[in-house]
Amino acid sequence: MYNQGFSFIELMVTIAVIAIIVSIVVPLYVDYVERATRQVCNVNCMQLERMYHVYLLMENKEHTVFIFNDFSQEHKGNICPANGEIKYEHGVVRCLLHSKDEVNGNEADEGDGSVPYL
């Protein structure tokens, strides 16, 4: 039996195919992780907002920045996975890092692949 193993060309083709697959998969994975982080942050902000509104009703208090800051420090936990700053503005708790676009209600940097409506 005469066995030479892989030729240099076969090895280079295999490495090229693997490189192409990795160059496609890695950006998709990074985008998936960013979208998941944004969604977790938005859900956590909505939950904190509901808890804060219940707190204000139960304690019969009016909103002030100081009351919200105290409340958010007590219940902060991991609201934003990326450690974004949490604010309460116009009756809404939002993360300054993952906040929604005020104009159209969509995320400012979300690319969902759909065609924009003109």
N, C-alpha and C positions, 0 to 999 in steps of 0.2 A: 504494500500500500504506500502510495506516495501522497502525503498530506502537507500542503504548503500553508494552510491557514487562510486568513483574509488578506486580500490584496490591499494596497494603499488606496486605490480608487474606491473599493467597497467600503472601507473604513471612513473615507471622507464623505461619501454619499450618506452613510448612516448618521454621521455627525451633523451633516447639513439638514437632514430630515428632522432630527431631534431639535436642532436650533430653530427651525421654522415652527414646529409645534410649540416650543417654549415661548417664542416671540408672540404667538397668538394667545396662549393660555394666561400668561402672567398679567397683561393689561386687563383682561376680563376679570381675573381674580381680584386685582387691586380695585377695580370699579365696583365689584360686588361688595367688597369689604367696606368701601366708603359709603355706598348706599345703605348698607346695613347699619353702620354707625350713625348715619344721619337719621334713619328711621327710629332707632333705639332712643336717640336723643329727643326727637320730637314726641315720641310716646311718653317718655319720662317727664318732659315738660308739661304735657297735657295732664298727666297724673298729679304732678305737683300743683298745677293750677287748680284742679278740682279740690285737692286737699286744702289748699290755701283759702278757696272760697268757702268751704265748709267751716274751716277754722274761724274765718271772719264772722260767719253767721252764728256759730255756736258761742263765740266769745262776745258777740254784739259789738264788734269793732269796725272802724272805717279803715280803709287801706291807707297806709303811709309807707314810704320807702323803708323807714326804720323797722316797722312791723314785719314787712316782707323779708328784709334782710335777716332779722332774728328767726323768723319762721323757716326760711330756706337754710340757715345754718343748722337748725335743729333737725331738719328733714332732708338735708342735701344728699347724703350718700354718694352715689355715682350717677348723677342726673345726665351729664354729658360724658360719654366715654372718652372724648378727646379733650376733656377739661375746659370746655368753653365757658364763658361767663354767662350766668343766668340772670335775666332781668324780668321785671314785671312792668309792662307798658300797655296802656289802653285796655286793661282787663285781661291781658294775655301774658302767660309766662313763656318766654322764648330764650333760646340760646343765641348769643350773638354770633357764634361760629356756624350754626346750622339753621339759622332763622329762615322762614319762608319769605319769598318775594311778596311785598305788599301790593304790587300792582295787579298781578293775575292769580295770586294764590298758589302758584307753583314754586317749587324750589328754584332758586336763582341759577344754580349750576347743574341742575339735573338734566341729563341727556337720556331720555327714555326711548329714543329712536323713532318717535312718531314725527309725522310731517306737521309743521306748525300751521295753524289755521290763520288765514289772512283776512 
